[in-house]
Amino acid sequence: MLPLNKSVLETVLSIAEEAGNAILEVYNSAADIEIETKSDDSPVTAADHAAHHVIVDGLEKHFAGVAVFSEESGGIAYEDRKDWQEFWLVDPLDGTKEFINRTGEFTVNIALIQNGEPVLGVVTVPLKNQAFVAAQGVGAYKILDHEPWQVIRVREANSDQLTVVGSRRHGAEELDKLLEKLSRHFAQIESANMGSSLKFCLIAEGEADIYPRLAPTSEWDTAAAQAVLVEAGGKVLDIDFNPLEYNKGESVLNPFFYAFGDTSVDWEALIK
């Protein structure tokens, strides 16, 4: 198993930043971004492919022998990966729709999975020159413009106000039902909408309290940001309040889940 230390984290961050530069080359060079459609009807662009190649080449160069499973790998059968105890799980461009719509809310996600658990995560925001990084036992950090790493931590929940962050595009009806339940326990609920894995990071840096994801996601969408949130003191549980598992089967879809900040709150009692 790879050691979990700041040196490994710095190397993965540099790879993610290089991938971000490749994304920005496409973003800044074309007025109209060419869009392909994958078999699942999701969009993919030249930026997705460029970032994928940068990341795979970088990880294979620095961490030879550790498998890489990327959204753009073309699919790796479970039969071939079921015995992986350690591997890189990558979303080269999370928020492709945000990239296409030029909202700026797209990220590069690289996670290290050990025994089904994300233990290291790097999330970069190329357009903002911003990153969130963490490794188990090393800490969770926010980095702005290559300045010194800032330790981040989830905030304590406040009964006067709860900030819920959600998706602009998915699960709105179920989210409304959940907000109705939570309104019985919090005097005021503030909602924030955002694309890509930044929703986890908002909670990790103490700017929001809960992210309910009541619509489909894939494992590469969540792993890196989950590692950041957990190391910052939060947790991510499915709707039965069990931990999310990775490389769990043929399907790479996650169950619906909740990402929480303050773990001292009995969220299960509030939601059920």
C-alpha positions as CSV (number, residue, x, y, z in Angstrom):
1,M,0.0,0.0,0.0
2,L,1.1,3.5,-0.7
3,P,2.0,5.6,2.3
4,L,-0.4,8.4,3.2
5,N,1.8,11.5,3.6
6,K,2.1,15.0,2.4
7,S,4.7,14.1,-0.2
8,V,2.3,11.7,-2.0
9,L,-0.5,14.4,-1.7
10,E,1.8,17.0,-3.2
11,T,2.6,14.7,-6.2
12,V,-1.1,14.0,-6.9
13,L,-1.9,17.7,-6.6
14,S,0.7,18.5,-9.2
15,I,-0.8,15.9,-11.6
16,A,-4.3,17.3,-11.0
17,E,-3.0,20.8,-11.7
18,E,-1.4,19.7,-14.9
19,A,-4.7,18.1,-15.9
20,G,-6.5,21.4,-15.1
21,N,-4.2,23.3,-17.4
22,A,-5.0,20.9,-20.2
23,I,-8.7,21.5,-19.5
24,L,-8.2,25.3,-19.6
25,E,-6.5,25.0,-23.0
26,V,-9.7,23.6,-24.4
27,Y,-11.9,26.0,-22.4
28,N,-10.0,29.1,-23.6
29,S,-9.3,28.1,-27.2
30,A,-12.8,27.3,-28.5
31,A,-15.9,29.5,-28.7
32,D,-18.0,26.4,-29.3
33,I,-16.9,23.3,-27.4
34,E,-17.3,20.1,-29.4
35,I,-19.5,17.6,-27.5
36,E,-19.7,13.8,-27.9
37,T,-22.3,11.7,-26.2
38,K,-21.4,8.5,-24.4
39,S,-23.4,5.3,-24.2
40,D,-25.1,6.5,-21.0
41,D,-26.1,9.8,-22.8
42,S,-23.7,11.8,-20.7
43,P,-21.6,14.4,-22.5
44,V,-17.8,14.2,-23.0
45,T,-15.4,16.7,-24.6
46,A,-11.8,17.0,-25.7
47,A,-11.1,18.5,-22.3
48,D,-12.2,15.2,-20.6
49,H,-9.9,13.2,-22.8
50,A,-6.9,15.5,-22.4
51,A,-7.2,15.5,-18.6
52,H,-7.6,11.8,-18.5
53,H,-4.4,11.2,-20.4
54,V,-2.4,13.7,-18.3
55,I,-3.6,12.0,-15.1
56,V,-3.1,8.4,-16.2
57,D,0.4,9.1,-17.5
58,G,1.3,11.0,-14.3
59,L,0.0,8.4,-11.9
60,E,1.6,5.6,-13.8
61,K,4.9,7.5,-13.8
62,H,5.0,8.3,-10.1
63,F,3.1,5.3,-8.7
64,A,4.0,2.4,-10.9
65,G,2.1,-0.7,-10.2
66,V,-1.0,1.0,-8.7
67,A,-4.0,0.5,-11.0
68,V,-5.9,3.5,-12.4
69,F,-9.7,3.5,-12.9
70,S,-10.9,6.6,-14.7
71,E,-14.3,7.6,-15.9
72,E,-12.7,7.8,-19.4
73,S,-11.0,4.5,-19.2
74,G,-13.6,3.0,-21.4
75,G,-14.9,0.7,-18.7
76,I,-13.0,-1.9,-16.7
77,A,-14.9,-5.1,-16.1
78,Y,-15.5,-6.0,-12.4
79,E,-13.9,-9.3,-13.1
80,D,-10.7,-7.5,-13.8
81,R,-10.8,-5.1,-10.8
82,K,-12.7,-7.1,-8.1
83,D,-9.5,-8.1,-6.3
84,W,-8.0,-4.6,-6.3
85,Q,-7.0,-3.7,-2.7
86,E,-5.6,-0.3,-3.9
87,F,-6.2,1.8,-6.9
88,W,-6.6,5.3,-8.2
89,L,-10.2,6.4,-8.9
90,V,-10.3,9.4,-11.2
91,D,-12.9,11.8,-12.7
92,P,-10.7,13.9,-15.1
93,L,-13.4,16.5,-15.5
94,D,-16.2,16.4,-13.0
95,G,-19.0,18.8,-14.0
96,T,-18.7,18.4,-17.8
97,K,-22.1,20.1,-18.2
98,E,-20.8,23.0,-16.0
99,F,-17.7,23.1,-18.3
100,I,-19.9,23.2,-21.4
101,N,-22.1,25.9,-19.9
102,R,-19.1,27.8,-18.7
103,T,-20.2,28.2,-15.1
104,G,-16.7,27.6,-13.7
105,E,-18.0,24.9,-11.4
106,F,-16.0,22.0,-12.8
107,T,-13.3,20.1,-11.1
108,V,-10.5,17.5,-11.4
109,N,-10.9,14.6,-9.0
110,I,-8.3,12.1,-8.0
111,A,-8.8,9.6,-5.2
112,L,-6.8,6.8,-3.8
113,I,-8.9,3.8,-2.7
114,Q,-7.6,1.3,-0.2
115,N,-9.8,-1.7,0.8
116,G,-12.9,0.0,-0.6
117,E,-12.4,3.3,1.2
118,P,-11.2,6.7,-0.2
119,V,-8.1,7.5,1.9
120,L,-6.6,10.3,-0.2
121,G,-8.4,12.9,-2.3
122,V,-7.4,15.8,-4.5
123,V,-10.1,18.2,-5.9
124,T,-8.9,21.1,-8.0
125,V,-10.9,23.9,-9.5
126,P,-9.0,24.9,-12.6
127,L,-10.7,28.2,-13.4
128,K,-10.2,29.5,-9.9
129,N,-6.7,28.1,-9.3
130,Q,-8.1,26.5,-6.2
131,A,-7.7,23.0,-4.6
132,F,-9.0,20.9,-1.8
133,V,-6.7,18.1,-0.7
134,A,-6.6,15.5,2.1
135,A,-5.1,12.2,3.2
136,Q,-6.1,10.0,6.1
137,G,-4.1,11.1,9.1
138,V,-2.5,14.0,7.2
139,G,-5.3,16.6,7.4
140,A,-7.7,18.4,5.0
141,Y,-6.5,21.6,3.3
142,K,-7.7,24.4,1.0
143,I,-5.1,25.9,-1.3
144,L,-5.5,29.2,-3.1
145,D,-3.1,30.4,-5.9
146,H,-0.3,28.1,-4.6
147,E,-0.3,30.0,-1.3
148,P,0.4,28.1,2.0
149,W,-2.1,25.2,2.7
150,Q,-5.0,26.3,4.9
151,V,-6.3,23.6,7.3
152,I,-10.1,23.2,6.9
153,R,-12.6,21.8,9.3
154,V,-16.4,21.2,9.3
155,R,-18.4,23.6,11.4
156,E,-20.7,22.9,14.3
157,A,-24.4,22.7,13.3
158,N,-26.6,25.6,14.6
159,S,-30.3,25.1,15.4
160,D,-30.9,28.7,14.2
161,Q,-29.8,28.0,10.7
162,L,-28.9,25.1,8.5
163,T,-27.2,25.5,5.1
164,V,-28.1,22.7,2.6
165,V,-26.2,22.4,-0.6
166,G,-27.7,20.6,-3.5
167,S,-27.5,19.9,-7.2
168,R,-29.0,22.3,-9.8
169,R,-30.0,19.4,-12.0
170,H,-30.9,16.3,-10.1
171,G,-33.3,15.1,-7.4
172,A,-35.1,18.4,-6.8
173,E,-38.4,16.9,-5.7
174,E,-36.8,14.5,-3.2
175,L,-34.7,17.4,-1.9
176,D,-37.8,19.5,-1.3
177,K,-39.3,16.7,0.8
178,L,-36.2,16.4,2.9
179,L,-36.0,20.2,3.5
180,E,-39.6,20.0,4.8
181,K,-38.5,17.4,7.4
182,L,-35.5,19.5,8.4
183,S,-37.5,22.6,8.7
184,R,-39.1,21.1,11.9
185,H,-35.7,21.2,13.6
186,F,-34.0,24.3,12.3
187,A,-35.4,27.8,12.6
188,Q,-34.1,28.8,9.1
189,I,-32.8,26.7,6.2
190,E,-30.6,28.3,3.6
191,S,-30.2,26.5,0.3
192,A,-27.2,26.7,-2.1
193,N,-26.9,25.1,-5.5
194,M,-23.7,24.1,-7.1
195,G,-22.3,21.7,-9.6
196,S,-19.6,19.0,-9.3
197,S,-17.8,17.8,-6.2
198,L,-17.5,21.3,-4.8
199,K,-20.6,20.6,-2.7
200,F,-18.6,18.3,-0.5
201,C,-15.9,20.8,-0.2
202,L,-18.2,23.6,0.9
203,I,-19.1,21.4,3.9
204,A,-15.5,20.5,4.5
205,E,-14.5,24.1,4.8
206,G,-17.4,25.0,7.1
207,E,-19.5,26.9,4.6
208,A,-22.4,24.4,4.6
209,D,-23.9,21.7,6.8
210,I,-25.4,18.9,4.6
211,Y,-25.4,17.7,1.0
212,P,-28.3,15.3,0.3
213,R,-27.7,13.5,-3.0
214,L,-31.0,11.8,-3.9
215,A,-30.2,11.1,-7.5
216,P,-27.6,8.9,-9.3
217,T,-23.9,9.5,-9.1
218,S,-20.9,7.3,-9.9
219,E,-18.1,6.3,-7.7
220,W,-15.6,8.6,-9.4
221,D,-17.9,11.5,-8.8
222,T,-17.6,11.3,-5.0
223,A,-14.5,9.5,-3.9
224,A,-11.9,12.4,-3.9
225,A,-14.2,14.9,-2.3
226,Q,-15.5,12.3,0.2
227,A,-11.8,11.8,1.3
228,V,-11.5,15.6,1.9
229,L,-14.8,15.8,3.8
230,V,-14.1,12.9,6.1
231,E,-10.6,14.1,6.9
232,A,-12.1,17.5,7.7
233,G,-14.4,15.8,10.3
234,G,-17.5,15.0,8.3
235,K,-19.0,11.8,7.0
236,V,-20.8,10.4,4.0
237,L,-23.5,7.8,4.4
238,D,-26.1,6.1,2.2
239,I,-29.8,6.7,2.9
240,D,-29.8,3.7,5.2
241,F,-26.9,5.4,7.1
242,N,-24.3,3.0,6.1
243,P,-20.8,4.1,4.7
244,L,-20.4,4.3,1.0
245,E,-18.4,1.5,-0.4
246,Y,-16.1,1.6,-3.5
247,N,-15.3,-1.1,-6.1
248,K,-18.3,-2.9,-4.7
249,G,-19.5,-4.6,-7.8
250,E,-20.1,-4.5,-11.6
251,S,-22.1,-1.3,-11.3
252,V,-20.1,1.9,-10.5
253,L,-23.3,3.7,-9.4
254,N,-23.5,5.0,-5.8
255,P,-26.6,4.6,-3.8
256,F,-28.3,7.8,-2.8
257,F,-26.5,9.4,0.1
258,Y,-26.1,12.2,2.5
259,A,-22.8,14.2,3.2
260,F,-22.8,15.7,6.7
261,G,-20.6,18.1,8.4
262,D,-21.1,18.0,12.2
263,T,-21.0,14.3,13.1
264,S,-22.2,15.0,16.7
265,V,-25.7,15.6,15.3
266,D,-28.1,12.6,15.2
267,W,-28.9,13.3,11.5
268,E,-30.7,9.9,11.2
269,A,-33.3,11.0,13.9
270,L,-33.8,14.3,12.2
271,I,-34.3,12.9,8.7
272,K,-36.3,9.7,9.3
